[in-house]
């Protein structure tokens, strides 16, 4: 008979808890529904067999595709307006993506790009998509012509290992920004054409191009400013661990054929000009003085191969050993000497946080650490990147570098 009071007490307790239990059950059901509907828990997709990010040549790599927002939850800018440099009040330290096509010169401030991620534009008669992923610091410009048709790109709301995934509004195919290729849909496996651009500061770009236009749009403050300064690796964290560099060390990343190479910005404190060879292609990586700007060129000019050194007095110049011609590091143009007027071919390199680069290219080599012919060249004291820094030291170095790269507009 003692069981009855116990059962009565249990029933009463459950009855009193019913509203709370119902609410919890509702939350769980909602999370499951929206997680499955929008992929919050991640969907595994397979890259095309031709993808440069595959671990085994010819075998599509499986990667996680996450959905955080609905399509166009972040609105691209599709009818951009511009101001003349003389009318702009942006801080000279503001980071921008600079672009020049057929004499048409424009700059896209990263605080604006961080809020919109894509600008569909027509520059010098060429339809382009200016893109930026604030989670990985990658700014890349693409030709918007696909199979002979001009398309418009939008923000899909999805992330592929923390990096922007775009979609084209004609076929709804998804495109990975950092891979520069279609990952789902009719255009899966197709590769976008990269247009030469420069990720730099407004001051550096304006000095190079005094008549440049600059995108006239809000916001003026970068909502990712605190993220740039902390140790977080995107939204989902690193997919693969790699301690050759601090998580948010900034590199210039380049892929040639099946070979990926990273050039750490930290190297610029020692050597602003780096001669290298990737898959038999001679290249030179050159850095600016602002801690933001890095470019890679093909060192071949007509039938000759050049080697470069930093100029002894001009911080933005380099000199070729073969003719003594002086070259602007950031434009790749010879400004004096026998080769004056010649221009080096740009390689499709991009700035990136280290975690973003190595997640996509885990077999990447790092110049100064393990790239052929450069091992052990990197020596930066407590931030010696040939020996991974302690997390605290690496974080402090990162914080100071990030603060310098991404100051809030004055």
C-alpha positions, 0 to 999 in steps of 0.5 A: 500500500506504500507504493500508492503515495509514491506513485501519486507524488511522482505523478504530481511532480511530472505534472508540475514539470510538464510546462518546462518539459514541453518547452525543452522538448520544443527547443530540441525539436526546433534545433533538430528541424532547423539543423537538418533544414539549414545544415547547422550540424554540417553536411558532408559533400565531396569535392570534384576529382579535379579539385586542388584541395584533394588529398589524393589526386583524382579522388574527391575529398570529403569536406563539411558544408555548414549553413549559418544563414539563409541565402542572401542573409548577407546582402551583396552590393549589386549597384555600387556607388563610388567617390573620388579619392579626393572626396573620400574621408576613409582613414589611410590605414583602412584595409582595402581591396584595390582593383585596376582594369583598363585604366578604371581604378577602384578600392573596396574598403574591408569594413564594407566588404566584411558586412556584404562579402560580395560586390558585383561590379563592372570595372573597365568594361569587365564584369567582376565579383569582388569578394571577401571572407572576414573569417579567413581574411581572404579577398579575391576578385573573380571574372563573372563570365561563366561559359560565356554568360555573365552571372551575378553572385550572392552570399549563400549563407554557407561556410566550407570550413569557415570560408565564404561560399558564394552562389550564382544567381543563374544556376544556383551552383555553390562556389568556394571562394578560397578554392575558386571552384564550383562545389555543388550544382551544374558548375561543380568542378569548374574553376573561376578566373581570378582577376588581379587585385591587391589587398592593401591599405587605402593609403598605399593604394591611393599613393599608387593610384591617386585618381582611384575611386573608392566604394561609397557605402556603409558601414565604416567600422569593421564588425569583425575588428575584435575577431581579427584580434582574438585567437578564434579560428572562424566559427567552427574551429580548425578542421585540421591541426597544424602548429607550424604557424600560429593559428592566425598568422597571416600568409600569402597563399599560392597554388601552382598545379598540385603544390601549395605554398604559404609565405608568412607575413612575419617574414617581411620583418627580415626579407621583403623579397623572396625568390622561389620556384614552385613546380618549375615556375620561378616566382618572387614574393614581395611585401609592402611596408604596411603589414598588409600587402603581399604579392607574388609574381612570375620571375620570367620575362620574355626569354629570361629568368630574373632574380630580385633583391630588395632595393637598398633605399626605396622600401617599395622597390626591388632590383633585378640582378641581371640588369639592375632595373628597379621595379615597383614591388606592388605593381610589378612594373620596372620604373627605371633601368634597361627593362623600364616599362616591363611588367611582371605577370601576377600569380593568383595568390591571396592573403589568408589566416594560417588556419584557413589556408592549411585547412584547405591545403593541408599539404602546403609547404611554408617558405622559411620552414619546410619549402624546398631550399628555404628550410630554417630561414625564418628566425623571429626570436620568440615568434620563431615560426620554425619552432611553433611559439607558445600559445601566449606568445603567438597570441600576443604577436598576433594581437599586435599584428592584427591591430596594425592590419585592421585599425578602426577608421578614424 
